[in-house]
Amino acid sequence: MTGKTSPLITITLGIVLAGSSTGLCATPTTLRDLAESALLTHERIARTDSDVRRAEARIRLARSVLMPTLELNGTTTWYGDEATLDLSPTESFVIRPSYDWGWSADIQQTLFSGLRPWRARNVALLQRDQALLEQTTAANNLVLDVAAAFLRASADAERVEVARSNLKLIESQLMVARRRFEVGETAAADVARWRSERAAAFQRQVVAEGDAALSLRHLERLTGAGPIEGLAPLRHVPAPEGTDDQLVDQALATRLEVATLEHQLQAAGLMIKIEKGGWLPEVTARAQYYSQKAVFPSQDWTSVALTATVPVWDGGRTAARVAEAREDLRQVEFLGREIFRSIANQVDAAAIGHRAAVAADEAADERVEAAREAYRQVERAYRVGENSATDLLTTTAEQIDAETAAIIAGAQREYQAIALRHAVGASPLPDFEPMAILAAQTASEE
């Protein structure tokens, strides 16, 4: 976020830094570092990486169907007695020994099967590409989640500083009220009001510290980065420019979901052709070498066979599978319409949300300036007795509320810029490519 330094923060900033030796030594963690850590450790990315490996395994399986198969088979048989063939009283030979064995080497190659193996390989290639696209989408979604958690934690940390500064300011005003009461310039009720306000300020500080600790732990668990000592401020994130229609067109041209849909359509079309291949003949070539102990009819031989199978009637199974594949294609087409509509709605919401966040941030800045000026005027008047403690309490509360609203508005503005980049298909963070980080990690592991 762009820094918005409050007078309430600057009052105690030196005290806070002096009392925290860890804050002096630790290097603030940037959003880029946390996003990179999340990409390398989060199980969401690990699952998509597993899907990519499974898709690659399906490619190898589809290719294996195109290759010939080689089998070695062996048998051993024991009979109760041997069988002999007597040609004459003095001449005979064994046609089946009591202990027999045989082995064969078989090579088989499918020559034609309706091009189904080739199309199945193409489907597997499309599914691999689709898995890679889905991995990129998951990585971008994770970076968006990390950015939201980072901005929430940063805003909560700033709210803690505002609450601490508020408490210090209230305590100083309480001391002033007591001195004025001691010299008879104010009533006891004013001192009581400041004491009550100090208790409320301490309560707000405790709540803010709890919220900050919770959001920081959530960020640590989301990114797997370990203990985070401090967060570096996020500078202004550039948002995509253009009209709403231009942003929608850009999203439809670059969003990975659209490319994934194209792969799904191609795969569904190929599946129809694969199922139609069941009506085509299948031709298989097979070569075999066989050897056995028995000499009848021969101890070894070689054979070559060419087999053609022509489907005539299968009870309608192929027709049913073709009809199902066609409906799958229609389902993908319906899904495409939903994706286009969803992308357009998401871009419109992100663009309008970004404009609203910019306007709200500018209004919050203006409100802070007005609240600060009002506090200075009332505080000076209070010191000379021209305003009451109630007036000063009111302006103090207004300034604290304005400071808190400005923090939230600044964080929302940065998040909406990141969300708009994500909606149009750009990297959520400028000059940050999640897939390049994952590719470098994969290369280092190999």
Phi, psi and omega in degrees: 000153173288137187290134176231094187276123179268149173300329179294327179285318185291338180299318186246009183298317179296322179294317181296316180292323180292329181273003182231094179292330178295319180296332180285326186269331187282144175269127180301142181271132181270161176297323179299318179296318181291322178296319178295319178297319179296320180297329184269347186236340188285142182291338178298318178287324179298323178294318179294326176295322176295322177296323178295316179294323176296320178296320177295325176295323177293328176296315178297323178295317180295324178291327182295332179293332180281343184270155176290157178248142178238126180235139171247122183238140178221145179224148174228131185225137173246133178245163180294324176205167180275154178252130182238159177241116181270116177271330177201171179303335183248001183226128177204163175213156184277126176257342176211103180290158179295333175237116185234152175215160178198153177214159182213154173242120185242130174242129182227138180221126175279120182273325181204131176213046178072021181061017181296316179298321179295316180291326176295324176295318178296322176297319179296321177296318177296321179293325176295314178297322178295320178297322177295320178295319179293328176295318178296319178298316179297322179294317179295320178297322179293319178299322177296318178296320178295320179297318178297316179294322179296313181294324177295315179295321179295316179296319179296322178295320178293324177296326176298315180297321177296317180295319179294317179295322177300316180297317178298319181294317179297320179296321178293322178292327176296319177297319178297317181297320179295318180296319180293327177292321181296330179262007175080019181271347181215167182269165178295334181296325178297318178298319179296321178297317179292325176295317178296319179293326177296317178298318179294321178295321177295321178296318178297324179294317179297317179296318180296319178295322177294317178297319180295318179296320180294313181294325179291320177294322176299318179295321179297317181289324181294321185266344183064028185269357182080191181300133179251120182277328182193157182247131177285141180296141179270120180285175185300122179270122181291133179263150177300145181253155179133168176287170180299318180295320178295322178293322178295315178299319178297320180294317180294337179273338187239342183296137183291336178298328178291316177296321177297319179298320178299320177295320179296321178295316178297317180295319179295321176295320177294326180296326176297316179294324178298315181291325176295335178298344177294343177272352183265155180291161178236130181241128184229136176252140181218135176237141184218139169242129184232138177224142180214166179286319182295145181268356181252133352283341176200152181283336176204155177201164178235140181222150174231132183227144175237118186245131176239128179242121181249115178289131179251310181207124181240021178077011179089010182294315181296318179299321179293319179293323177295318179297321178294320179295323177295320177293326175299320178297318178297322178298320178294321178297319176296320178298323179299319177297319179296320180295315180299316180294320180294319179296316180298317179295321181294319179293316179300315181296320181291320180293314179293320178297323179292316178298318179295321180293322177296314179296318180294324179292318178295319178295323179294322176298316180295321178295320179297315180299318179293320180293322178295317179295319178297319180296317180299317181294313182292322181295320177295319178294324180294321182295332179260009174084013180272341176234155182272170176297328179297318178298318181290322177297320180296313180291327176296315179297321179296320180292317178298317179296320179294319179297317180294317179297325179292322178299312181296318181296320178296317178295320180294324179296315179295319180295318181294327176294317178295319180295324179291320175300316179296321184293326182272001176095006176273167176297134182305326178247138179295142178057037179224114182248105182301320184291330176295323178293316179294321179295320178294322178294319179297318180296321179292326178290326180285000000 
